[in-house]
Amino acid sequence: MDTTLRDGAQTTSVSFTLNDKIRIALALDDLGVHYIEGGWPGSNPKDEEFFKEISKYSLKAKVAAFGSTKKKGVRAEEDKNLNAIIDSGVKVAVLFGKSWTLHVTHVLKVSKEENLELVYDSIRYLRDHGLEVIFDAEHFYQGYKEDEEYALEVIKTAEEAGASVIALADTNGGTLPHEIYEITSRVVKELKAKVGLHMHNDSGCAVANTLMGVLAGARHVQGTINGLGERTGNADLIQVIPNLQLKMGFKVIPDLTKLKGVSRLVYELSGLHPNPYQPFVGDNAFSHKAGVHADAVMKVPRAYEHIDPTLVGNQRRIVISELAGSSNLLNYLEKIGIKVDKKDERLRKALQKIKEMENKGYSFDLAPASAVLQILKELGIYTKFIDLQYWKVINESGNLSLAVVKVNSQLQASEGVGPVHALDMAVRNALQKVYPELSRVKLIDYRVVLPGEIKNTESLVRVTIEFTDGKDNWRTEGVSTSVIEASVIALIDGLDYYLQVSKKLKTEILN
């Protein structure tokens, strides 16, 4: 069961619009999750509207509404929260209740017997209205460790009331994997209902705890896309699903290759940057930087890769850097149609040049296209298509900037929104007269970082620009004490790389 739209929406700084929630729900349905927890209809108007809107779609997944057991002193049929779930029109309710005596007596402030009545009456009321009920035993593992007998009594009461799934929640995320296994194993033996898991990541163990719970016999798993959730988040389904399917032999979803796309959509709609180090789908999940690693993985992929990256919609990436070896360079050359002997002395010189540039502030693992240009120059197959002889930028009031450039003996001036845009326009206007194919190249990302200082006085600026021609993407980089000059270097490299590849290198073969 995915709870991105409920527990994931409780992530600090994340706020999904109604349209965001619909888009995510449709993506989750396409992914093949079995339950989509859409929100808490008794808590806010947006979630109530979501259930109305999502009912207009024919989903394969079951849409579930979340809520709590009835309030103390109120009959189930009079409880607004329970009736909001019924009124939402869903067929599945996810109901949470207290299973830790601390919360029963000190937070909810009822007797242990009263809490059992709250659990039973709430579940029974929803069942009598035809709903399937998943009972989330809040703080179950904490409760079990303090009062084993009562924690078990709570979930047995939920089972007796008609809950089809009893989900054991590690609500404060403080339980470790070996404890999860031991306690879950005991619960599986005690219950006839399906046992589920709801893990938080406060100890960094949410994914491991989920897998250990499954090993112990649980067969219902809850989590969120990208591990969104309260505090440090929930179990990341992007990690849980492929581990269950590829490593543990469970059939979870029909097509794992959709995982990366769903992950990126949720990052986009949550306003968060994708985590490049995220297992399975991160951009660095199958990146190889050290020369030894790259050489081995190009010969035998499983030497350093635990799965084929394409299984989860990802791809292998060989990084060019100061730690790279000849194999890293060969990989990039082969991608653009260049074949060079690994023992070619020119490769060694190119690698040395790259290491020298990285020592000065470049980071070619972020912008490999700039490194490829250096390799081509060392190989002696570089053609100088662009000769930038002069440039100047004038910033006027507001956002207007004027750029004047002299490139390939042509003088061109352009205005733009900001200095980089103005420079881009001026350079293009001059070059497209000779190279019309540059009209296909678009600048799609621009980033600035400060990698260090020179003699403790001037700060270096590193600018990375990403380009696309609609088919391929590439990144180039410039380093300078001036952000404008660094931008010019990266911009020219980006256009230059495209011309080198499109005009010459796809048919060039070296022996």
DOTI-892814 format. One record per residue (C-alpha): residue in three letters; x, y, z. Coordinates in nm, 4 decimals. Layout:
residues N
   rest         xx         yy         zz
    Ala          X          Y          Z
...
end
This chain:
residues 511
   rest         xx         yy         zz
    Met     0.0000     0.0000     0.0000
    Asp     0.1322     0.3412    -0.0965
    Thr     0.0753     0.6229     0.1521
    Thr     0.2566     0.9040    -0.0317
    Leu    -0.0633     1.1071    -0.0545
    Arg    -0.1273     1.0826     0.3198
    Asp     0.1823     1.0101     0.5272
    Gly     0.4108     1.1421     0.2518
    Ala     0.2113     1.4654     0.2406
    Gln     0.3067     1.5173     0.6059
    Thr     0.6687     1.5773     0.5023
    Thr     0.8006     1.9114     0.6236
    Ser     0.7974     2.1689     0.3364
    Val     0.5892     1.9439     0.1077
    Ser     0.2361     2.0443     0.0088
    Phe     0.0557     1.8671    -0.2731
    Thr    -0.2189     2.0449    -0.4660
    Leu    -0.5337     1.8553    -0.5584
    Asn    -0.4035     1.8189    -0.9130
    Asp    -0.0691     1.6901    -0.7791
    Lys    -0.2500     1.4237    -0.5795
    Ile    -0.4500     1.3118    -0.8817
    Arg    -0.1364     1.2875    -1.0975
    Ile     0.0484     1.0872    -0.8338
    Ala    -0.2478     0.8546    -0.7814
    Leu    -0.2687     0.7835    -1.1543
    Ala     0.1056     0.7154    -1.1684
    Leu     0.0822     0.4801    -0.8702
    Asp    -0.2054     0.2967    -1.0338
    Asp    -0.0059     0.2602    -1.3545
    Leu     0.2881     0.1333    -1.1483
    Gly     0.0662    -0.1415    -1.0111
    Val     0.0396    -0.0756    -0.6373
    His    -0.2536    -0.2555    -0.4760
    Tyr    -0.3773     0.0161    -0.2391
    Ile    -0.3488     0.3949    -0.2677
    Glu    -0.4088     0.5761     0.0602
    Gly    -0.5500     0.9045    -0.0626
    Gly    -0.5692     1.1091     0.2558
    Trp    -0.7717     1.1824     0.5674
    Pro    -1.1201     1.3006     0.4620
    Gly    -1.2139     1.4038     0.8144
    Ser    -0.9191     1.6396     0.8499
    Asn    -0.9256     1.8841     0.5567
    Pro    -1.1367     1.9879     0.2529
    Lys    -0.8620     1.9079    -0.0018
    Asp    -0.8585     1.5397     0.0895
    Glu    -1.2382     1.5282     0.0758
    Glu    -1.2254     1.6802    -0.2728
    Phe    -0.9573     1.4288    -0.3757
    Phe    -1.1857     1.1331    -0.3087
    Lys    -1.4617     1.2937    -0.5153
    Glu    -1.2264     1.3579    -0.8080
    Ile    -1.0434     1.0242    -0.8047
    Ser    -1.3762     0.8385    -0.8126
    Lys    -1.4159     0.9663    -1.1695
    Tyr    -1.1228     0.7492    -1.2810
    Ser    -1.1300     0.3741    -1.3327
    Leu    -0.8361     0.2650    -1.1237
    Lys    -0.7122    -0.0903    -1.0851
    Ala    -0.5834    -0.0095    -0.7362
    Lys    -0.8094     0.0188    -0.4337
    Val    -0.8321     0.3750    -0.3021
    Ala    -0.8251     0.3923     0.0780
    Ala    -0.9264     0.6689     0.3180
    Phe    -0.7379     0.7209     0.6417
    Gly    -0.8747     0.8011     0.9849
    Ser    -0.8567     0.7330     1.3572
    Thr    -1.0687     0.5279     1.5909
    Lys    -1.3704     0.7128     1.7250
    Lys    -1.3363     0.9762     1.9915
    Lys    -1.3867     0.8742     2.3521
    Gly    -1.7354     0.9298     2.4820
    Val    -1.8858     0.9339     2.1305
    Arg    -2.0850     0.6538     1.9678
    Ala    -1.9372     0.5202     1.6436
    Glu    -2.2400     0.6229     1.4383
    Glu    -2.2027     0.9789     1.5678
    Asp    -1.8284     1.0095     1.5113
    Lys    -1.7543     1.2689     1.2401
    Asn    -1.4236     1.1085     1.1452
    Leu    -1.5726     0.7642     1.0817
    Asn    -1.8662     0.9068     0.8896
    Ala    -1.6321     1.1175     0.6755
    Ile    -1.4595     0.7958     0.5670
    Ile    -1.7949     0.6406     0.4763
    Asp    -1.9074     0.9568     0.2941
    Ser    -1.5849     0.9629     0.0893
    Gly    -1.7195     0.6706    -0.1113
    Val    -1.4134     0.4476    -0.0735
    Lys    -1.4283     0.0726    -0.0293
    Val    -1.1225     0.0554     0.1995
    Ala    -1.0531     0.2340     0.5272
    Val    -0.7165     0.2566     0.6996
    Leu    -0.7887     0.3111     1.0660
    Phe    -0.5221     0.3774     1.3250
    Gly    -0.5579     0.3082     1.6944
    Lys    -0.3444     0.3038     2.0073
    Ser    -0.1475    -0.0083     2.0993
    Trp     0.1055     0.1461     2.3383
    Thr    -0.0157     0.1923     2.6950
    Leu     0.1758     0.5215     2.7157
    His    -0.0489     0.6679     2.4450
    Val    -0.3609     0.5038     2.5827
    Thr    -0.3291     0.6401     2.9354
    His    -0.1215     0.9564     2.8903
    Val    -0.2125     1.0860     2.5427
    Leu    -0.5615     0.9564     2.4741
    Lys    -0.6273     0.9493     2.8509
    Val    -0.8600     0.6519     2.8612
    Ser    -0.8385     0.3200     3.0395
    Lys    -0.6934     0.0212     2.8599
    Glu    -1.0399    -0.1364     2.8478
    Glu    -1.1924     0.1805     2.6962
    Asn    -0.9265     0.1829     2.4251
    Leu    -1.0156    -0.1729     2.3280
    Glu    -1.3775    -0.0614     2.2918
    Leu    -1.2739     0.2306     2.0723
    Val    -1.0830    -0.0062     1.8444
    Tyr    -1.3567    -0.2684     1.8260
    Asp    -1.6520    -0.0329     1.7813
    Ser    -1.4794     0.1767     1.5130
    Ile    -1.3749    -0.1189     1.2996
    Arg    -1.7089    -0.2922     1.3429
    Tyr    -1.8965     0.0232     1.2394
    Leu    -1.7015     0.0545     0.9168
    Arg    -1.7293    -0.3173     0.8451
    Asp    -2.1072    -0.2976     0.8938
    His    -2.1084    -0.0324     0.6221
    Gly    -1.9356    -0.2679     0.3814
    Leu    -1.5817    -0.1310     0.4003
    Glu    -1.2652    -0.3355     0.4078
    Val    -1.0637    -0.2195     0.7098
    Ile    -0.6869    -0.2112     0.7468
    Phe    -0.6009    -0.1471     1.1107
    Asp    -0.2780     0.0436     1.1729
    Ala    -0.1596    -0.0434     1.5241
    Glu     0.0158     0.2833     1.6063
    His     0.3426     0.2505     1.8018
    Phe     0.2957    -0.1263     1.8096
    Tyr     0.6623    -0.2181     1.8501
    Gln     0.7130     0.0355     2.1281
    Gly     0.3963    -0.0880     2.2944
    Tyr     0.4961    -0.4521     2.2618
    Lys     0.8310    -0.3923     2.4293
    Glu     0.6684    -0.2171     2.7261
    Asp     0.3479    -0.4214     2.7628
    Glu     0.3525    -0.7243     2.5370
    Glu     0.0231    -0.8641     2.6621
    Tyr    -0.1746    -0.5453     2.6026
    Ala    -0.0254    -0.4735     2.2602
    Leu    -0.1288    -0.8212     2.1472
    Glu    -0.4733    -0.7743     2.2996
    Val    -0.5268    -0.4593     2.0928
    Ile    -0.4497    -0.6239     1.7596
    Lys    -0.6500    -0.9361     1.8476
    Thr    -0.9448    -0.7052     1.9222
    Ala    -0.8995    -0.5436     1.5802
    Glu    -0.8949    -0.8873     1.4187
    Glu    -1.2084    -0.9921     1.6067
    Ala    -1.3842    -0.6734     1.4917
    Gly    -1.3216    -0.7678     1.1298
    Ala    -0.9987    -0.5974     1.0164
    Ser    -0.8578    -0.7808     0.7135
    Val    -0.5039    -0.6504     0.7716
    Ile    -0.3317    -0.5696     1.0989
    Ala    -0.0451    -0.3320     1.0133
    Leu     0.2225    -0.3095     1.2806
    Ala     0.3598     0.0440     1.2944
    Asp     0.7051     0.1466     1.4107
    Thr     0.5674     0.4963     1.4482
    Asn     0.8670     0.6659     1.6081
    Gly     1.1134     0.4716     1.3902
    Gly     1.3174     0.3577     1.6876
    Thr     1.3056    -0.0195     1.6447
    Leu     1.5996    -0.2103     1.4941
    Pro     1.5783    -0.4888     1.2322
    His     1.6457    -0.7818     1.4655
    Glu     1.3681    -0.6622     1.6977
    Ile     1.1283    -0.6226     1.4053
    Tyr     1.1937    -0.9806     1.3020
    Glu     1.1455    -1.1250     1.6489
    Ile     0.8267    -0.9326     1.7310
    Thr     0.6675    -0.9718     1.3878
    Ser     0.7328    -1.3468     1.3945
    Arg     0.5416    -1.3686     1.7224
    Val     0.2481    -1.1676     1.5855
    Val     0.2233    -1.3785     1.2688
    Lys     0.1797    -1.6863     1.4891
    Glu    -0.0848    -1.5145     1.7029
    Leu    -0.3122    -1.3800     1.4262
    Lys    -0.5170    -1.5306     1.1464
    Ala    -0.5531    -1.1947     0.9696
    Lys    -0.2873    -1.0757     0.7269
    Val    -0.0039    -0.8955     0.9057
    Gly     0.1219    -0.5664     0.7639
    Leu     0.4122    -0.3275     0.8225
    His     0.4347     0.0513     0.8518
    Met     0.7913     0.1662     0.9159
    His     0.9346     0.5098     0.9864
    Asn     1.2993     0.5955     0.9239
    Asp     1.4125     0.7764     1.2399
    Ser     1.6886     0.5192     1.2988
    Gly     1.7672     0.4878     0.9288
    Cys     1.6224     0.1352     0.9247
    Ala     1.2786     0.1736     0.7634
    Val     1.3634    -0.0232     0.4481
    Ala     1.5611    -0.2885     0.6373
    Asn     1.2842    -0.3174     0.8967
    Thr     1.0260    -0.3679     0.6240
    Leu     1.2268    -0.6450     0.4602
    Met     1.2891    -0.8136     0.7947
    Gly     0.9184    -0.7956     0.8715
    Val     0.8402    -0.9683     0.5434
    Leu     1.0974    -1.2370     0.6233
    Ala     0.9146    -1.2844     0.9539
    Gly     0.5893    -1.3529     0.7699
    Ala     0.4184    -1.0172     0.7112
    Arg     0.2498    -0.9938     0.3721
    His     0.1203    -0.6369     0.3575
    Val     0.3702    -0.3513     0.3196
    Gln     0.3115     0.0214     0.3533
    Gly     0.5499     0.2949     0.2424
    Thr     0.5917     0.6087     0.0361
    Ile     0.7614     0.6992    -0.2903
    Asn     1.1117     0.8332    -0.2166
    Gly     1.0595     0.7733     0.1556
    Leu     0.8576     1.0919     0.2140
    Gly     0.6933     1.1276     0.5528
    Glu     0.6968     1.2751     0.9022
    Arg     1.0373     1.3729     1.0463
    Thr     1.2923     1.1540     0.8609
    Gly     1.0301     0.9821     0.6480
    Asn     0.8796     0.6402     0.5854
    Ala     1.0042     0.3219     0.4223
    Asp     1.0942     0.4087     0.0620
    Leu     0.8883     0.1900    -0.1719
    Ile     1.1350     0.2698    -0.4495
    Gln     1.3829     0.0590    -0.2512
    Val     1.1426    -0.1871    -0.0900
    Ile     0.9702    -0.3010    -0.4105
    Pro     1.2785    -0.4048    -0.6148
    Asn     1.4350    -0.5703    -0.3119
    Leu     1.1210    -0.7755    -0.2557
    Gln     1.0876    -0.8616    -0.6226
    Leu     1.4450    -0.9042    -0.7423
    Lys     1.6171    -1.0221    -0.4248
    Met     1.3455    -1.2039    -0.2305
    Gly     1.1373    -1.3535    -0.5089
    Phe     0.8010    -1.1875    -0.4414
    Lys     0.5841    -1.0731    -0.7304
    Val     0.5011    -0.7156    -0.6330
    Ile     0.4403    -0.5038    -0.9455
    Pro     0.4327    -0.5982    -1.3146
    Asp     0.6948    -0.3538    -1.4482
    Leu     0.9883    -0.2361    -1.2369
    Thr     1.1181    -0.0146    -1.5196
    Lys     0.8525     0.2423    -1.4255
    Leu     1.0072     0.2991    -1.0819
    Lys     1.2435     0.5789    -1.1831
    Gly     0.9725     0.7695    -1.3672
    Val     0.7361     0.7557    -1.0695
    Ser     1.0181     0.8590    -0.8367
    Arg     1.0996     1.1634    -1.0514
    Leu     0.7324     1.2650    -1.0775
    Val     0.6919     1.2648    -0.6993
    Tyr     1.0152     1.4630    -0.6560
    Glu     0.8897     1.7180    -0.9068
    Leu     0.5461     1.7582    -0.7489
    Ser     0.6860     1.7667    -0.3952
    Gly     0.9276     2.0461    -0.4907
    Leu     1.2321     1.8431    -0.3893
    His     1.5492     1.7751    -0.5875
    Pro     1.5957     1.4082    -0.6828
    Asn     1.8462     1.2338    -0.4587
    Pro     2.1315     1.1232    -0.6899
    Tyr     2.2426     0.8693    -0.4278
    Gln     1.9018     0.7033    -0.3934
    Pro     1.9392     0.3252    -0.4340
    Phe     1.8093     0.1745    -0.7581
    Val     1.6849     0.4961    -0.9276
    Gly     1.9344     0.7720    -0.8344
    Asp     2.1564     0.9136    -1.1070
    Asn     2.4611     0.7860    -0.9161
    Ala     2.3143     0.4456    -0.8284
    Phe     2.5033     0.2828    -1.1157
    Ser     2.7793     0.5412    -1.1680
    His     3.1405     0.4252    -1.1655
    Lys     3.4152     0.6776    -1.0983
    Ala     3.7276     0.4856    -0.9974
    Gly     3.9246     0.3543    -1.2927
    Val     3.9431     0.0018    -1.1508
    His     3.5665    -0.0099    -1.1073
    Ala     3.4952     0.1250    -1.4545
    Asp     3.7349    -0.1172    -1.6214
    Ala     3.5811    -0.4153    -1.4405
    Val     3.2173    -0.3219    -1.4934
    Met     3.2715    -0.2671    -1.8662
    Lys     3.4062    -0.6214    -1.8883
    Val     3.1637    -0.7895    -1.6477
    Pro     2.8789    -0.5628    -1.5272
    Arg     2.7982    -0.7685    -1.2184
    Ala     3.1536    -0.7163    -1.0940
    Tyr     3.0343    -0.3906    -0.9360
    Glu     2.6580    -0.3803    -1.0030
    His     2.4138    -0.5734    -0.7866
    Ile     2.1447    -0.5725    -1.0598
    Asp     2.1078    -0.4715    -1.4235
    Pro     2.0186    -0.0983    -1.3955
    Thr     1.7721    -0.1213    -1.6845
    Leu     1.5490    -0.3471    -1.4725
    Val     1.4440    -0.0441    -1.2670
    Gly     1.4484     0.2109    -1.5494
    Asn     1.7984     0.3358    -1.4755
    Gln     2.1260     0.3221    -1.6682
    Arg     2.4963     0.2735    -1.6138
    Arg     2.7153     0.5838    -1.6086
    Ile     3.0930     0.5891    -1.6326
    Val     3.2325     0.9036    -1.4748
    Ile     3.5294     1.1057    -1.5941
    Ser     3.7307     1.2502    -1.3054
    Glu     4.0706     1.2716    -1.1429
    Leu     4.0132     0.9150    -1.0205
    Ala     3.9344     0.7866    -1.3687
    Gly     4.1391     0.5458    -1.5739
    Ser     4.1627     0.4849    -1.9475
    Ser     3.8492     0.2705    -1.9400
    Asn     3.6430     0.5693    -1.8273
    Leu     3.7656     0.7721    -2.1241
    Leu     3.7136     0.4867    -2.3692
    Asn     3.3531     0.4514    -2.2562
    Tyr     3.2724     0.8131    -2.3466
    Leu     3.4582     0.7945    -2.6767
    Glu     3.2734     0.4801    -2.7797
    Lys     2.9414     0.6537    -2.7134
    Ile     3.0222     0.9098    -2.9831
    Gly     3.1679     0.6598    -3.2298
    Ile     3.5396     0.6913    -3.1531
    Lys     3.7499     0.3786    -3.1121
    Val     4.0938     0.4099    -2.9590
    Asp     4.3372     0.1508    -2.8332
    Lys     4.3396     0.1471    -2.4530
    Lys     4.7195     0.1659    -2.4535
    Asp     4.7296     0.4746    -2.6762
    Glu     4.9750     0.7210    -2.5186
    Arg     4.7442     1.0095    -2.6115
    Leu     4.4819     0.8732    -2.3706
    Arg     4.7314     0.8896    -2.0862
    Lys     4.8079     1.2530    -2.1716
    Ala     4.4360     1.3354    -2.1900
    Leu     4.3827     1.1769    -1.8494
    Gln     4.6679     1.3797    -1.7035
    Lys     4.5179     1.6993    -1.8483
    Ile     4.1793     1.6162    -1.6931
    Lys     4.3377     1.5576    -1.3525
    Glu     4.5195     1.8920    -1.3760
    Met     4.1945     2.0722    -1.4578
    Glu     4.0076     1.9039    -1.1715
    Asn     4.2842     2.0197    -0.9399
    Lys     4.2011     2.3741    -1.0525
    Gly     3.8319     2.3407    -0.9657
    Tyr     3.6664     2.1474    -1.2482
    Ser     3.4438     1.8481    -1.1708
    Phe     3.4046     1.6444    -1.4858
    Asp     3.1842     1.3829    -1.3261
    Leu     2.9207     1.6593    -1.3372
    Ala     3.0068     1.7791    -1.6878
    Pro     3.1689     1.5008    -1.8934
    Ala     3.1178     1.6768    -2.2270
    Ser     3.3837     1.9360    -2.1371
    Ala     3.6233     1.6521    -2.0589
    Val     3.5485     1.4892    -2.3943
    Leu     3.6553     1.8091    -2.5692
    Gln     3.9921     1.7890    -2.3907
    Ile     4.0312     1.4255    -2.4966
    Leu     3.9575     1.5104    -2.8602
    Lys     4.2219     1.7818    -2.8510
    Glu     4.4830     1.5391    -2.7141
    Leu     4.3857     1.2812    -2.9762
    Gly     4.4406     1.5390    -3.2492
    Ile     4.0907     1.5062    -3.3972
    Tyr     3.9418     1.8252    -3.2589
    Thr     3.8192     2.0799    -3.5151
    Lys     3.7941     2.4421    -3.4097
    Phe     3.4404     2.5338    -3.5132
    Ile     3.4065     2.8239    -3.2677
    Asp     3.6549     3.1050    -3.2178
    Leu     3.5340     3.3449    -2.9494
    Gln     3.7483     3.6540    -2.9905
    Tyr     3.5677     3.9042    -2.7680
    Trp     3.2739     3.9277    -2.5317
    Lys     3.1249     4.1873    -2.3019
    Val     2.8078     4.2050    -2.0932
    Ile     2.6326     4.5222    -1.9787
    Asn     2.3681     4.4927    -1.7067
    Glu     2.1004     4.7603    -1.7168
    Ser     1.8362     4.8373    -1.4545
    Gly     1.5876     4.5594    -1.3910
    Asn     1.6584     4.2210    -1.5495
    Leu     1.7694     4.3484    -1.8916
    Ser     2.1237     4.2660    -2.0026
    Leu     2.3106     4.3469    -2.3230
    Ala     2.5812     4.1187    -2.4617
    Val     2.8308     4.2017    -2.7359
    Val     3.0404     3.9201    -2.8846
    Lys     3.2839     3.8726    -3.1667
    Val     3.2844     3.5085    -3.2705
    Asn     3.4335     3.3645    -3.5893
    Ser     3.5055     3.7257    -3.6947
    Gln     3.1355     3.8175    -3.6707
    Leu     3.0263     4.0968    -3.4367
    Gln     2.6863     4.0429    -3.2771
    Ala     2.4884     4.2156    -3.0025
    Ser     2.1808     4.0813    -2.8253
    Glu     1.9717     4.1628    -2.5242
    Gly     1.8316     3.9081    -2.2835
    Val     1.6860     3.8437    -1.9415
    Gly     2.0112     3.8227    -1.7485
    Pro     2.3712     3.8101    -1.8691
    Val     2.3847     3.4390    -1.9547
    His     2.0697     3.4592    -2.1659
    Ala     2.2038     3.7652    -2.3469
    Leu     2.5376     3.5929    -2.4176
    Asp     2.3610     3.2781    -2.5368
    Met     2.1469     3.4798    -2.7787
    Ala     2.4425     3.6791    -2.9138
    Val     2.6637     3.3737    -2.9700
    Arg     2.3799     3.1809    -3.1351
    Asn     2.2843     3.4682    -3.3627
    Ala     2.6410     3.4777    -3.4899
    Leu     2.7007     3.1019    -3.5189
    Gln     2.3641     2.9916    -3.6604
    Lys     2.4423     3.1723    -3.9836
    Val     2.7166     2.9157    -4.0399
    Tyr     2.5859     2.6260    -3.8293
    Pro     2.2039     2.6288    -3.8560
    Glu     2.1860     2.2974    -3.6699
    Leu     2.2586     2.4887    -3.3480
    Ser     1.8952     2.6047    -3.3530
    Arg     1.8071     2.2590    -3.2185
    Val     2.0226     2.3060    -2.9091
    Lys     1.8460     2.4310    -2.5981
    Leu     1.9883     2.5301    -2.2602
    Ile     1.7802     2.3448    -1.9980
    Asp     1.9724     2.3783    -1.6700
    Tyr     2.2205     2.6255    -1.5204
    Arg     2.3946     2.5818    -1.1856
    Val     2.6600     2.7742    -0.9936
    Val     2.8744     2.6417    -0.7065
    Leu     3.1750     2.7775    -0.5184
    Pro     3.4360     2.4986    -0.5102
    Gly     3.7149     2.6870    -0.3330
    Glu     3.9479     2.9847    -0.3090
    Ile     4.2661     3.1008    -0.4770
    Lys     4.5338     3.2189    -0.2309
    Asn     4.2607     3.2852     0.0250
    Thr     4.1511     3.5991    -0.1570
    Glu     3.9419     3.5201    -0.4637
    Ser     3.6662     3.2594    -0.4731
    Leu     3.6449     3.0214    -0.7642
    Val     3.3095     2.9869    -0.9357
    Arg     3.2054     2.6664    -1.1129
    Val     2.9199     2.6904    -1.3644
    Thr     2.7560     2.3789    -1.5040
    Ile     2.5155     2.4042    -1.7987
    Glu     2.2977     2.1248    -1.9347
    Phe     2.1930     2.1216    -2.3011
    Thr     1.9601     1.9136    -2.5163
    Asp     1.8892     1.8758    -2.8861
    Gly     1.5633     1.6933    -2.8163
    Lys     1.7295     1.3530    -2.8333
    Asp     2.0437     1.3680    -2.6228
    Asn     2.1431     1.5699    -2.3166
    Trp     2.4965     1.6789    -2.2223
    Arg     2.6629     1.8970    -1.9598
    Thr     2.9604     2.1275    -1.9836
    Glu     3.1440     2.3324    -1.7259
    Gly     3.3429     2.6498    -1.6801
    Val     3.5602     2.7578    -1.3869
    Ser     3.6754     3.1123    -1.3166
    Thr     3.6857     3.3792    -1.0488
    Ser     3.4059     3.5484    -1.2492
    Val     3.0634     3.3856    -1.2741
    Ile     3.0111     3.5478    -1.6147
    Glu     3.3413     3.4186    -1.7540
    Ala     3.2727     3.0698    -1.6134
    Ser     2.9321     3.0846    -1.7826
    Val     3.0889     3.1848    -2.1146
    Ile     3.3322     2.8910    -2.0976
    Ala     3.0530     2.6429    -2.0221
    Leu     2.8254     2.7907    -2.2886
    Ile     3.0862     2.7778    -2.5651
    Asp     3.1885     2.4242    -2.4629
    Gly     2.8257     2.3111    -2.4827
    Leu     2.7766     2.4401    -2.8365
    Asp     3.1237     2.3229    -2.9365
    Tyr     3.0572     1.9689    -2.8113
    Tyr     2.7402     1.9471    -3.0192
    Leu     2.9215     2.0588    -3.3327
    Gln     3.2093     1.8167    -3.2762
    Val     2.9699     1.5241    -3.2407
    Ser     2.7116     1.6155    -3.5044
    Lys     2.9497     1.7313    -3.7779
    Lys     3.2352     1.4881    -3.7506
    Leu     3.2749     1.2296    -3.4800
    Lys     2.9911     0.9850    -3.5444
    Thr     3.1814     0.8433    -3.8405
    Glu     3.5361     0.8894    -3.7120
    Ile     3.7226     0.5669    -3.6305
    Leu     4.0772     0.5667    -3.4935
    Asn     4.3094     0.2704    -3.4983
end
